[in-house]
Structures are given as C-alpha cells and as structure tokens.
Amino acid sequence: MSIFEGTLTSLAFCWTIERRDGAGLALTSHDRDLTISGCRYRSQPGMVPAAIERKRGIGEAEGEVAGAITSAALTETDLGAGRWDGARIRLTAVDWNDPEAASVALMTGELADIETDGTAFRAGLRGVSGNLSRPVCPETSSECRADLGDRKCRIDMAGRRAVVSVVADEIDGMRVDSELGGDFLWGDARFLTGANTGFASVVVGLDGDRITLRDQPYAAISPGDRMRISHGCDKIFATCRDRFSNAVNFRGEPHLPGNDLLTRFPGA
C-alpha cells in the first residue's frame, strides 16, 4: 500500500542537500531524527515544502521550501553569503513508522532565490528538467565568454595568484598587507579565512595596497582575514592578444557587426 493511502498517514518529508563545495545536510520534516539506509536525517532545522508542483513528461518541476535557521550547519551567514545557492537537493516522502520501506521521490533539482529574515528562510526549488530551457550553444559577443584560466581560456595560472591578509576594512575598500600590480585588476578574490570564508568576488578597484570588490561581503571583514587574489582580464580581444598572447583561444567575436555597429566608433 502506498504511503499516501489509508485512513491515517505517517508521512514525513526527507531532504538531502549538497552544496557545490561538497558540504551537505540530511533533514526531515518529522519531529524526530530518522535513519534511512544508514543516513541520519535530522529534524533540526525543520524544513517543510511550502509548495511542490509536479508535471507529467519533461515539463519543469517547481517548488518552494521554508524552514527555521536553528542549526550551526545552516546559518543566516551562510545563506546570505550564497554558499547554499545552487545546492543540489533531493526530496522524498517516507513512512516514519517504517523509514526503511520504499520511499516516494518527489523532486530533484537545485535551490534558488534564497531569502532570510533572521530566524527563518525561504527558497525556491528548480527542477533538473529546467536545464532543457538553457541555450544549447553560446550567443555571440564582442567580449570573451571564457574566464581567465578555465578550460576554454587555457592560460596557465601558475604564478598568477597571490595570498594577502586584510589590514583594515575602510569605506572605499580594503587595505592589504602587500601592494598588488595592475595585473590583478578584474581578477577573482576569494576569502580563505574569517567569517566570509568561501565568499568570492571580482576586484574592480586597485591602488597599491588598497582593493575594492564588486560585491560587498555579507559578514564583517576583520583584520587578519586572508584572501587569494588572481590575475584578471577585461575580456577584450586586444588584451587577450597583446598581454596574454592567447588570441587563438579568445571566446568572442570582436569583429562581427552587431546592433551596436553605428555606436561602436567615435563620431559615428
């Protein structure tokens, strides 16, 4: 008999959530922890599906989940810093009287659009079939679509990174313990220690030992926090050709006329 049948049901939802960095949680909506196939699903923080929509065929499944921020493993800082954005999630329904019995798979996908209010959070669920709506080939662009050092760019990043420590967090940027050359402008900056560990952004301002990030870190920056900063690229063909000698791997179409052809040149 299905767990959805019968006069009385003993239904519980179980979630497995895996972040992009490999960290994960196993949670249940039941009021006690459940152990299923050797995996312990914790009842705290409680999570319940606010809405789940399933469709026949390959239509995109959608949903929403809500829960309380009551665990050291699921904090407002991590949620606000985006560490759970895009996390892989699997939702099943089980019989808490017999958790080892066959479960019913409800949804697999990713967390998206996470919102917090201090004590609770709400997030959207994006089904894996939503990947079918993504473009199957890249759109043309005058700028490079690759990131410096990735598999498409193929630039060797050895010797193009530096680890620095924050000396002071100021209104117009951060001061670090060493001066950085202009090659680090537009580069990736990732916190290695402190409350913002794992947070990454782009260096948009650079003046000696003072750097400015594109995005404001969610948590406070403290002196001594360490960051890894990589060389950057403005994704322009001339930079790729002259600075990196990598024109053969440029992932853009700088000479292809577009809608901006008349405004691309001065005096047009």
C-alpha angles and dihedrals in degrees: 000000000000119000087239093060130080137061093278124029130203096200125165132173120229126198133193113192124185122187123217090253091057099257114129150174136213112207139171136199090223119106091240133048114267127208115209123175090342094308118116114221110201123218092211122104090031116221127191130180109248091193135352124187120190125188134194119249121008098324115138114268115221136187149146133233131198133190148151125269098229105126134081086226093058110041133167089240093057093044093047093046090057096244091135096044110120093010114160112247135188122192123196136168118227139177105249090203088061108017093171091062120101112294128212116239110223105172146345124194143090139307114248140169096023116192128185134189101187101272103033140030139207126200138178123237119223116198122227090243087069087079087073090069093058119101113272093212133029121265118240118263138171090227126066115270094203127087120236109270098010125125093271095047095042095195111149107239094198107128092010097098134075134190115218137174125229113247098181139351110225135179095257097039145307129296116219133194097257138036117254125210125233091264088080094061110114089014127135118264120196128182112233099182139019132045091317097054108155095017112132133189141153127270106239098165129041130174114159107291094355120090133180123205125213093228127044112237113244096229129049117277115233130198109265096035108139125223134188112218124189132199113271139217130206089213093237118141094232090056092049091049102041104031103033101022086224104124091129089066097042107134100207144071105240094166098046111110113239141171089287094057094112093049098041095085128054114258094018 
